[in-house]
Amino acid sequence: MENKKNYEKAIEELSLMLMYLTREQDNNEFCKYRELSWKGYDFQMLDRLEQGDLIFQPKNRRGYDKYLYLTEQGRERAQELLAEYGLCDKEINEQFELRNILPEEAEQAAEIEKICFPPNEACSREKILERVEAAPELFLVAVDRKTGKLAGFLNGIATDEYSFRDEFFTDIKLYNPKGNNVMLLGLDVLPEYRGQGLAKEIMFQYLRREQEKGRKMIFLTCLAAKVKMYTKMGYYNNGIAASTWGGEQWYEMRYRLNL
Ligand SMILES: CC(C)(COP(=O)(O)OP(=O)(O)OC[C@H]1O[C@@H](n2cnc3c(N)ncnc32)[C@H](O)[C@@H]1OP(=O)(O)O)[C@@H](O)C(=O)NCCC(=O)NCCS
């Protein structure tokens, strides 16, 4: 009995885990949090979680909204609790670990880039190695927990510039770690891991991390065939880009993180 958590604590922890497990991604640029959950829980308990900075309850003119957001602290706490209670996360989180690239994974990333892009679009091995060395904190990888190998990644560099130019692909000296914005340089998922939402998850985690760091905007360029994919991920189409990378026509897409 002494080791048992009290009733209030049990409700709090179980509710937080339920909110986390049933969370949905949200692209609301006017809110600083990105994961929402419907709320049908005890109001006093919700208030306590909000006081502890674990959730955020948006309000409208008539009172509280019917959903809430998990804060970064809230999702971390929920993850700890799931481990403590021995419960599984969403399948994609169970299958992949998302984290910064390690120096010894640079060659693997260069190989993946060659598999994912035709020679005129792919970034060279040398440039990938430079990025891993200079900006590993902006090089997010998905590691297959079973094999320990990379399944995909998203990389970029920070800058204070507000539009994309091809030099970001080639000149690592343009990287300004304190830059307001991030220019994304490559989203890759190995063919055998495609079609299960991994690219979406990598992108979403990347956006959340950069939002937490206080970045303002994210930019990328893509071919016409991918505009819809990025629009679904919450990006806005800026139209035809200045880029002539690989001799093709590119679209510039932007995502607003912090106003
Ligand atoms: C594009 C790529 C990253 C997608 O990876 P993935 O893990 O299969 O993508 P997801 O399963 O997360 O799919 C996310 C969404 O994008 C859409 N999508 C996926 N691949 C797409 C493609 N090649 N073209 C257009 N839309 C695509 C999916 O239908 C899905 O939409 P939904 O949310 O409505 O289901 C992967 O196919 C790849 O590495 N391709 C080669 C490199 C490349 O083109 N990178 C993007 C450069 S701009």
The ligand as a Gaussian input file, in Angstrom:
#p B3LYP/6-31G(d) Opt

LIG

0 1
 C        9.615000      11.610000     -50.517000
 C        9.997000      10.639000     -49.404000
 C       10.908000      11.330000     -48.412000
 C        8.683000      10.201000     -48.709000
 O        9.001000       9.294000     -47.651000
 P        7.884000       8.384000     -46.956000
 O        8.374000       7.971000     -45.633000
 O        7.450000       7.310000     -47.880000
 O        6.682000       9.438000     -46.812000
 P        5.430000       9.307000     -45.819000
 O        5.022000       7.874000     -45.761000
 O        5.728000      10.002000     -44.566000
 O        4.333000      10.109000     -46.620000
 C        3.960000      11.428000     -46.265000
 C        2.932000      11.946000     -47.252000
 O        3.569000      12.313000     -48.470000
 C        3.029000      11.621000     -49.568000
 N        4.134000      11.163000     -50.410000
 C        5.052000      10.247000     -50.054000
 N        5.937000      10.073000     -51.067000
 C        5.565000      10.907000     -52.050000
 C        6.079000      11.174000     -53.353000
 N        7.160000      10.550000     -53.817000
 N        5.457000      12.102000     -54.101000
 C        4.341000      12.733000     -53.642000
 N        3.803000      12.521000     -52.404000
 C        4.400000      11.612000     -51.641000
 C        2.293000      10.433000     -48.975000
 O        1.208000      10.056000     -49.785000
 C        1.869000      10.911000     -47.628000
 O        0.637000      11.581000     -47.687000
 P       -0.542000      11.246000     -46.652000
 O       -0.124000      11.884000     -45.353000
 O       -1.747000      11.854000     -47.238000
 O       -0.591000       9.763000     -46.568000
 C       10.685000       9.362000     -49.963000
 O        9.867000       8.801000     -50.955000
 C       12.060000       9.654000     -50.553000
 O       13.062000       9.617000     -49.855000
 N       12.088000       9.938000     -51.873000
 C       13.323000      10.268000     -52.558000
 C       13.900000      11.579000     -52.077000
 C       12.911000      12.734000     -52.201000
 O       12.230000      12.887000     -53.190000
 N       12.869000      13.562000     -51.134000
 C       12.042000      14.747000     -51.096000
 C       12.765000      15.781000     -51.862000
 S       11.971000      17.339000     -51.941000

